[in-house]
Structures are given as C-alpha cells and as structure tokens.
Amino acid sequence: MKKFKISNDEVAELSNAPQYQFPKYVTQVINLVNSNAGGTRPKVVGQMSELVKEFDGRTIDEWIEWYTERYPDAVNDATEKIWTMYETMKGAFNTITKEMVENWVKDLIYGKTFCGLKFQTAIISAIANQLDKPWRETDPEEEAQGIDGFIGDKPLQVKSATYKLEARLSETINVPIVYYDKKKDGISIEYNPNDF
C-alpha cells in the first residue's frame, strides 16, 4: 500500500479553485478580524459542510453558480461585516504602544497565570467575604486530608461543578463542598451558606 500527501496548495491547484495572493501576514490579520466580526458564520454564509454535501456539481464554476443562487448576498455581507470590524480594529491597532504590549505580557504572566493557579483561594475568599467571616488556606497536613481551606473554623473542599455529575461512589467527603464552574468571563460558584 502506497501512502503520499498532497499539500493544501496542490489541492487548490488540482481542483482548479481560484488562486488569491495575499501579502505576508494579511490572511492572519483578516482571520483575527473575522473571528471578532463573525463574517463567515453559518447565519451569514450558510453551513458550508452541509452545503458541500448538497452540491452535486463537479467544477468550481458550477459551485460558484450553485452557491450564489442560494446565498446571493453572502459574499458581500461577509465582506462588509469583516471590513467594518477591520476599520474598528485598525483604530485599536494604532493606539497600541510598546508599554501596552509590556503591560499585556505582565498581565498574562503575573496576573492571569497566578489567578488561574490560585482560583480556589479566590473562591474561598469571596464566600468568606459574603458571609463576613474569616478564612484561611490549609497547611500541608490539612491539604493532605483533602481540605482546600477554612471559612471560620469550618473546613471545605472546592470541586468543579462536573464533580456532581461524576460517579464518586468510592469517595466519602465529610466536609462541605463548594462547587465552581469556570466560564470565559469568570467563575460561577455554588455553596450552601448554612454550611458555614
């Protein structure tokens, strides 16, 4: 059995698809802009994976004609959405300074990385603040017992919300559990105030 690979450029050439040339980095910028604009989302241009299955033609010209009959405004609508976002983002690009780049790097390395690693502490602290009670982190011995922290004198564990759905038949937890769900914009927390 012989195996070989065809590059993406060869596939495009062999399929007689139009070849569009772009300066270096331009497609990366357009992809970034489009990810914010949503210009090629299915509601704008259709669900491509399904449309290709429906198409029974053979040539690129047949595909263009078939697609354009079904989505006559899609290319223009997508272009306008992306171009509008480009104009908006171009303004942002022009405001970026080296100091901003340095601050972004610091925020990523110092802030977000640390916060990501220390989110249990943030959860315990937030609950304690709501309940107006003191809190503390565990010492190594307490941590070895599966305790993540204390609110007042009550130990607790911090578990992912998915923990509730998982079969944990062999594990017995004798301390209150606080559940969290990490979202893109923060952490959703669920707990019983009566536990503390």
trRosetta pair geometry for C-beta under 8 A, 3 or more apart (Angstrom, degrees):
i j d omega theta_ij theta_ji phi_ij phi_ji
6 10 4.7 -124 -174 90 86 127
6 11 5.5 108 128 -61 117 82
6 14 7.3 -43 -168 7 139 146
7 10 4.6 98 54 5 77 101
7 11 7.1 -136 97 -6 42 84
8 11 5.5 -49 -148 32 35 114
8 12 6.5 35 153 -18 65 103
9 12 5.8 -54 -152 36 32 111
9 13 6.3 29 152 -17 65 108
10 13 5.5 -57 -145 40 33 111
10 14 5.9 28 159 -16 69 110
11 14 6.0 -58 -140 42 26 106
11 15 6.1 15 161 -12 63 114
12 15 6.1 -65 -143 42 24 103
12 17 4.8 -81 -157 56 74 119
12 19 6.5 109 140 -93 124 82
13 16 7.8 28 174 -71 32 33
13 17 7.9 -69 -58 42 18 81
13 19 7.4 24 -88 -73 72 122
15 60 6.9 108 142 -62 87 108
16 59 7.1 -33 80 -153 136 80
16 60 5.3 -138 103 -8 92 125
17 60 5.5 163 -102 -103 52 137
18 60 7.0 160 -24 167 74 149
22 26 4.3 -137 174 71 111 125
22 27 5.1 113 88 -43 160 92
23 26 4.9 90 63 -24 76 124
25 28 5.3 -60 -159 41 55 116
25 29 6.0 54 147 -23 82 103
26 29 5.7 -56 -150 36 34 110
26 30 6.2 30 155 -16 68 106
27 30 5.6 -53 -143 40 35 110
27 31 6.2 41 154 -23 66 104
28 31 5.7 -52 -148 35 29 113
28 32 6.5 31 152 -19 62 105
29 32 5.7 -54 -151 35 32 113
29 33 6.3 30 153 -17 66 106
30 33 5.6 -53 -145 39 33 111
30 34 6.0 33 155 -19 66 108
30 82 6.8 30 -160 -179 86 133
30 86 7.7 -19 -113 -87 64 123
31 34 5.7 -57 -143 40 28 111
31 35 6.4 35 155 -28 63 102
32 35 5.8 -51 -151 26 29 112
32 36 7.2 17 152 -6 60 103
32 89 7.8 161 118 -179 103 165
33 36 6.1 -66 -163 41 35 104
33 37 5.9 20 150 -12 73 117
33 82 5.7 88 119 -164 112 82
33 85 5.1 145 -177 107 90 110
33 86 4.8 14 -148 -81 154 76
33 89 5.7 -141 -110 27 92 152
34 37 5.3 -61 -130 48 36 105
34 38 7.4 148 177 -37 61 11
34 39 5.0 -82 -135 35 88 107
34 40 6.0 14 -174 8 129 103
34 82 5.1 -15 -89 -113 80 111
34 85 7.6 143 -84 70 30 144
35 38 8.0 29 -175 -64 21 51
36 85 5.3 163 95 -169 104 138
36 89 6.9 124 58 -65 154 130
37 81 4.6 136 167 145 114 90
37 82 4.8 163 77 -97 163 48
37 84 7.0 130 -126 67 121 85
37 85 3.5 -126 -75 -9 107 151
37 86 7.8 -23 -51 -30 140 67
38 41 4.5 -10 -176 -18 89 126
38 44 7.0 144 136 -18 80 135
38 81 6.6 -78 76 161 66 141
39 44 6.0 -126 -176 114 37 168
39 45 7.8 50 144 -29 61 116
39 77 7.7 170 -154 122 80 67
39 78 4.1 97 168 -161 96 71
39 79 7.2 109 -166 -45 137 16
39 80 7.9 165 -125 64 113 50
39 81 3.9 172 -97 83 87 116
39 82 4.0 -34 -37 -48 161 92
39 85 7.5 -128 -40 14 110 130
40 44 6.5 -111 -117 75 15 124
40 45 5.3 -18 -147 11 60 141
40 78 5.5 52 -76 -142 63 130
40 82 8.0 26 -27 -59 85 122
41 44 5.2 85 60 11 72 103
41 45 7.3 135 69 22 32 87
42 45 6.9 -85 -125 63 26 66
42 46 6.0 -27 -155 157 67 15
42 47 4.3 17 -131 -74 123 70
42 48 7.7 -125 -100 -7 81 67
44 74 6.4 118 147 -145 67 80
44 77 5.5 -160 -163 115 95 118
44 78 5.3 117 143 -81 128 82
44 81 6.6 -66 -125 0 152 154
45 48 7.1 6 115 -57 108 94
45 71 6.4 77 -155 175 49 159
45 74 4.4 102 -119 -172 64 121
45 75 7.8 71 -115 -70 106 45
45 77 7.7 -171 -69 76 71 108
45 78 5.4 20 -62 -62 114 132
46 50 7.7 -120 163 67 92 100
46 51 5.2 62 135 -52 129 136
46 67 7.8 -153 41 -151 150 91
46 70 7.0 47 -78 121 154 119
46 71 5.4 -110 -26 -61 123 143
46 74 6.6 -40 -5 -109 96 151
47 50 4.3 37 101 23 112 114
47 51 6.4 156 83 -20 58 89
48 51 5.5 -58 -138 38 33 111
48 52 6.2 35 164 -23 68 103
49 52 6.2 -50 -149 30 26 111
49 53 7.1 27 150 -17 57 105
50 53 5.7 -56 -157 34 37 113
50 54 6.5 33 150 -18 69 106
51 54 5.6 -56 -150 37 36 111
51 55 6.3 40 153 -29 68 104
51 67 6.8 64 168 -110 138 91
51 70 7.5 179 -132 86 118 155
52 55 5.7 -49 -146 27 32 115
55 62 7.9 131 -174 124 109 99
55 63 6.1 37 -166 -116 152 79
55 66 5.5 115 -124 116 101 156
55 67 7.7 -17 -88 -59 130 82
57 62 3.2 -159 177 133 149 136
57 63 6.0 -156 76 -59 127 59
57 66 5.8 -158 -3 -32 134 141
58 62 6.3 59 44 35 50 148
59 62 4.6 100 57 5 80 101
59 63 7.0 -139 100 -5 45 86
60 63 5.5 -52 -149 35 35 115
60 64 6.3 37 153 -20 67 103
61 64 5.8 -50 -146 34 32 111
61 65 6.4 30 155 -15 64 107
62 65 5.8 -57 -147 40 30 110
62 66 5.9 30 156 -20 67 111
63 66 5.7 -57 -142 39 27 111
63 67 6.0 23 161 -16 65 111
64 67 6.1 -57 -142 40 24 108
64 68 6.0 21 161 -18 62 114
65 68 6.0 -61 -143 39 24 109
65 69 6.5 30 157 -25 61 104
66 69 6.1 -55 -156 27 26 112
66 70 7.0 9 154 -5 60 110
67 70 6.1 -71 -158 43 32 103
67 71 6.0 -34 169 40 73 103
67 74 7.7 -84 159 48 98 141
68 71 6.8 -78 -122 69 25 64
68 72 5.8 59 177 -107 68 57
68 75 8.0 -24 -104 -7 89 118
69 72 7.1 6 -137 -66 14 88
71 74 3.6 16 153 -24 118 129
71 75 7.9 114 121 -19 104 69
73 76 5.4 -69 -166 54 64 109
73 77 5.1 65 138 -29 92 109
74 77 5.7 -57 -138 39 27 109
74 78 6.0 25 164 -17 65 108
75 78 6.0 -56 -146 39 26 109
75 79 6.2 28 154 -21 62 110
76 79 5.6 -56 -145 37 29 114
76 80 6.3 29 157 -19 65 106
77 80 5.9 -55 -148 36 28 110
77 81 6.4 28 155 -18 64 106
78 81 5.9 -55 -149 36 31 110
78 82 6.2 23 157 -13 66 110
79 82 6.0 -63 -147 42 27 106
79 83 5.9 24 158 -19 67 112
80 83 5.8 -55 -137 40 27 109
80 84 6.1 30 161 -21 64 107
81 84 6.1 -56 -149 34 25 110
81 85 6.6 18 155 -12 61 109
82 85 5.9 -60 -151 41 31 108
82 86 6.2 38 150 -26 66 105
83 86 5.4 -49 -146 32 33 117
83 87 6.6 36 154 -20 64 100
84 87 5.9 -51 -153 32 31 111
84 88 6.7 29 149 -16 62 106
85 88 5.5 -54 -150 38 37 114
85 89 6.0 29 155 -14 71 109
86 89 5.9 -59 -141 44 29 104
86 90 6.0 40 155 -33 65 104
87 90 5.7 -44 -143 24 27 117
87 91 7.3 33 154 -19 55 98
88 91 6.2 -57 -170 27 33 111
88 92 7.1 25 141 -12 65 105
89 92 5.2 -52 -154 37 47 114
89 93 6.2 54 146 -26 73 98
90 93 5.5 -45 -147 30 35 116
90 94 6.6 33 154 -19 63 105
91 94 5.9 -58 -153 35 30 110
91 95 6.9 24 152 -18 63 107
92 95 5.9 -61 -154 33 36 108
92 96 7.1 49 150 -40 65 95
93 96 6.0 -44 -161 6 37 116
95 100 7.9 75 125 -33 77 165
96 100 5.2 -125 -151 73 65 140
96 101 6.7 66 176 -51 107 89
97 100 4.8 107 52 1 72 99
97 101 7.3 -132 99 -2 44 84
98 101 5.5 -50 -153 34 39 114
98 102 6.4 40 149 -19 67 103
99 102 5.6 -52 -149 37 34 113
99 103 6.3 34 151 -18 65 105
100 103 5.6 -54 -146 38 32 111
100 104 6.3 38 152 -24 65 103
101 104 5.6 -51 -149 32 31 114
101 105 6.6 32 151 -18 64 103
102 105 5.7 -53 -151 35 33 111
102 106 6.4 32 151 -18 65 106
103 106 5.5 -52 -145 38 34 113
103 107 6.1 39 154 -23 66 104
104 107 5.7 -52 -147 34 29 113
104 108 6.5 29 153 -18 63 105
105 108 5.8 -56 -151 37 30 110
105 109 6.1 12 160 -5 67 112
106 109 6.1 -63 -137 48 27 98
106 110 5.1 -9 179 15 70 120
106 111 7.2 63 132 -7 68 99
107 110 6.9 -51 -105 55 15 86
107 111 4.6 -29 -157 34 54 131
107 112 6.2 52 147 -15 72 99
108 111 7.2 14 -26 53 9 86
108 112 5.3 -30 -134 38 40 122
108 113 6.6 54 154 -27 54 98
109 112 7.9 43 1 48 14 84
109 113 5.7 -15 -157 9 30 134
110 113 7.1 62 2 43 3 100
110 114 6.1 -10 171 -9 43 124
111 114 6.2 -76 -151 39 14 104
111 115 6.0 5 165 -12 61 114
112 115 5.7 -56 -139 41 29 110
112 116 6.0 33 159 -24 64 107
113 116 5.7 -54 -148 34 27 113
113 117 6.5 19 155 -12 62 108
114 117 5.9 -63 -152 41 30 106
114 118 5.8 -4 161 8 69 119
115 118 6.1 -73 -131 55 26 91
115 119 6.3 60 162 -73 65 78
115 122 6.8 36 -155 -43 83 145
116 119 6.3 -14 -150 -33 26 110
118 121 4.7 -29 176 31 90 120
118 122 6.4 98 121 -23 81 93
119 122 5.1 -51 -150 36 45 117
119 123 6.3 50 151 -24 72 99
119 180 7.5 164 139 146 118 165
119 182 7.4 15 168 -95 169 112
119 187 6.2 143 -171 -64 123 152
120 123 5.6 -51 -150 32 33 113
120 124 6.4 29 154 -14 66 105
120 148 5.5 -109 -177 -179 133 124
120 149 6.9 169 150 -23 101 124
120 158 4.7 166 -136 59 96 157
121 124 5.9 -55 -146 39 31 108
121 125 6.0 31 156 -18 65 112
121 137 6.2 -23 -106 -84 101 112
121 149 7.3 142 -107 -80 54 144
122 125 5.7 -58 -144 41 27 113
122 126 6.2 31 157 -23 64 107
122 187 7.3 119 101 30 121 147
123 126 5.9 -55 -147 33 27 111
123 127 6.6 22 157 -14 63 106
123 158 5.5 114 83 -128 146 137
123 178 6.2 153 151 125 124 139
123 180 5.7 -80 -106 -72 145 137
123 187 6.5 -88 -83 122 99 148
123 189 5.7 161 -143 -106 98 129
124 127 6.0 -57 -151 38 30 108
124 128 6.2 29 154 -18 65 110
124 135 5.3 162 148 179 100 144
124 137 7.6 137 70 -87 156 62
124 148 7.0 -163 -62 120 129 100
124 149 4.1 -20 -113 91 159 161
124 150 8.0 60 -167 51 133 28
124 151 6.5 -154 -165 -63 87 94
124 156 7.1 162 -113 68 102 126
124 158 6.9 -92 -54 -59 92 129
124 178 7.5 165 -86 36 65 161
125 128 5.7 -57 -145 39 29 112
125 129 6.3 32 155 -21 64 106
125 135 6.0 -158 -96 68 49 146
126 129 5.8 -54 -149 34 29 112
126 130 6.6 31 152 -19 63 103
126 189 6.7 162 91 -3 133 165
127 130 5.6 -53 -153 34 34 113
127 131 6.3 15 156 -4 68 111
127 135 7.7 105 75 -81 86 146
127 151 6.1 -68 107 -90 111 147
127 178 6.5 -95 -51 -119 157 147
127 189 6.9 -138 -65 155 100 147
127 191 5.9 13 -120 41 136 159
127 196 7.3 123 149 0 115 164
128 131 5.9 -66 -143 49 30 100
128 132 7.9 177 162 -9 57 3
128 133 5.1 -104 -152 74 77 78
128 134 6.6 -20 -169 151 129 11
128 135 3.6 -102 -69 -33 159 124
128 151 4.9 -158 -87 -128 90 98
128 152 8.0 174 -126 -28 97 64
129 132 7.3 25 -172 -77 31 42
130 193 7.8 -103 118 -107 117 110
131 151 6.6 62 58 175 145 131
131 193 6.4 168 -94 -145 110 94
131 196 5.6 -18 -144 103 171 129
133 151 5.4 74 97 173 129 88
133 152 4.6 -51 -179 -54 131 91
133 196 6.4 -151 32 155 163 119
134 151 7.7 157 89 -161 43 48
134 152 6.4 101 57 -92 74 43
135 149 6.3 22 -179 161 104 119
135 150 6.2 169 -153 91 60 60
135 151 4.9 -22 -100 -105 96 61
135 152 7.7 -21 -83 -18 57 38
136 149 6.7 -179 91 -162 42 83
136 150 5.1 2 53 54 83 105
137 149 5.5 -53 -118 -110 42 93
138 142 3.8 -136 -160 91 107 117
138 143 4.4 144 106 -58 132 78
138 147 5.1 145 -99 102 141 96
138 148 6.5 -136 -15 179 127 14
138 149 5.9 -115 -32 -87 85 40
138 150 7.2 120 -78 -20 71 89
138 155 7.9 54 -93 -135 111 100
139 142 5.2 89 49 12 68 103
139 143 7.0 -132 95 -7 32 93
140 143 5.5 -56 -144 38 31 115
140 144 6.4 38 156 -26 65 103
141 144 5.7 -50 -153 28 31 114
141 145 7.1 26 148 -15 60 103
142 145 5.7 -58 -159 34 38 111
142 147 4.5 -60 166 65 91 126
142 155 7.1 -152 -166 -120 116 125
143 146 7.8 79 179 -50 35 10
143 147 6.5 -98 -89 66 31 71
143 148 7.5 62 -119 -103 75 37
146 157 6.2 -16 151 -96 89 123
146 173 7.1 -124 133 -120 140 90
146 175 7.8 171 105 26 97 125
147 150 7.5 21 168 -60 124 78
147 155 4.3 -58 -134 -166 126 123
147 156 7.2 86 -155 54 79 28
147 157 6.7 -104 -125 -74 38 74
147 175 6.3 66 -107 6 88 172
148 156 6.2 -54 56 98 94 70
148 157 5.2 103 -1 -134 110 43
148 158 4.5 -109 100 10 168 92
149 155 7.5 156 91 -150 31 58
149 156 6.0 -21 70 58 75 92
149 158 7.2 33 16 -25 108 112
150 153 6.5 -20 -174 -145 124 22
150 154 6.4 147 -156 73 74 40
150 155 5.5 -43 -95 -95 80 50
150 156 7.0 146 -106 11 30 83
151 154 5.5 -21 66 63 76 98
151 156 6.3 22 4 -9 99 132
151 196 4.6 -19 99 -135 127 137
152 196 6.0 144 17 -171 118 90
154 175 7.6 145 171 -157 79 96
154 176 6.6 24 158 16 122 123
154 195 6.7 153 161 146 153 78
154 196 5.2 -149 50 -116 148 70
155 175 4.5 -64 99 -134 97 143
155 176 7.8 159 95 34 54 79
156 175 5.6 -164 -108 147 30 113
156 176 4.8 -36 -115 78 92 90
156 177 7.0 151 -168 -100 83 22
156 178 5.6 43 164 -12 131 105
156 195 7.3 91 -100 134 112 131
156 196 7.7 -26 -59 -76 131 110
157 173 6.0 -72 13 -159 150 134
157 175 5.7 118 -16 83 91 111
157 176 7.5 -175 27 95 70 45
157 177 5.0 -25 70 -111 98 73
157 178 7.1 -173 89 26 46 72
158 177 7.7 147 -98 -162 18 64
158 178 5.1 -25 -107 71 68 102
158 180 6.4 13 -175 -6 97 118
159 163 3.9 -39 160 12 123 163
159 164 7.9 129 112 -40 125 70
159 177 5.4 -14 15 -167 119 114
159 178 7.3 148 24 75 67 48
159 179 5.8 -33 77 -105 82 66
159 180 7.5 165 84 22 34 77
160 163 5.1 128 67 -25 69 94
160 179 7.2 18 140 -155 18 76
160 180 6.4 -59 -114 68 42 75
160 181 7.2 84 -164 -95 69 52
160 182 7.9 -47 -124 -3 96 93
161 164 6.2 -33 -177 13 54 111
161 165 7.9 41 137 -6 66 102
161 179 4.7 84 -93 170 65 114
161 180 6.5 -118 -35 85 85 25
161 181 4.2 -9 -1 -70 137 96
161 188 7.5 5 -45 86 140 106
161 190 6.9 78 -101 21 103 126
162 165 5.5 -59 -163 39 54 111
162 166 6.3 55 143 -29 78 105
163 166 5.7 -56 -147 30 35 112
163 168 7.0 18 -177 -40 83 140
163 177 7.6 -129 101 -180 141 141
163 179 6.8 -147 47 -118 109 98
164 179 6.4 -3 -35 -108 115 146
168 171 4.4 -52 174 45 100 113
173 177 6.1 54 121 -60 148 114
176 191 7.2 64 158 -157 119 99
176 192 6.7 -127 -147 52 121 100
176 195 3.6 94 -105 -177 150 143
176 196 7.0 -103 41 -51 166 80
177 191 8.0 -153 105 -117 45 80
178 189 6.5 -10 176 -165 105 98
178 190 7.2 159 -167 79 59 50
178 191 4.3 -17 -119 -86 85 116
179 189 7.3 147 85 -159 53 48
179 190 4.4 -14 65 60 102 102
179 191 7.1 176 25 -67 66 63
180 187 5.1 -12 -166 -178 116 110
180 188 6.7 147 -160 78 57 52
180 189 5.3 -18 -102 -101 81 67
180 190 7.5 -172 -77 20 34 73
181 187 7.0 150 71 -162 43 60
181 188 4.4 -9 55 57 99 106
181 190 7.9 41 -8 -8 98 106
182 187 5.5 -29 -104 -106 58 81
183 186 5.7 6 62 60 101 54
183 187 6.9 176 21 -93 78 26
183 188 6.1 64 -18 -17 118 97
191 195 6.8 -99 173 36 95 130
191 196 8.0 19 150 -8 127 119
192 195 4.6 94 83 -19 96 105
193 196 6.5 -75 -167 45 46 94
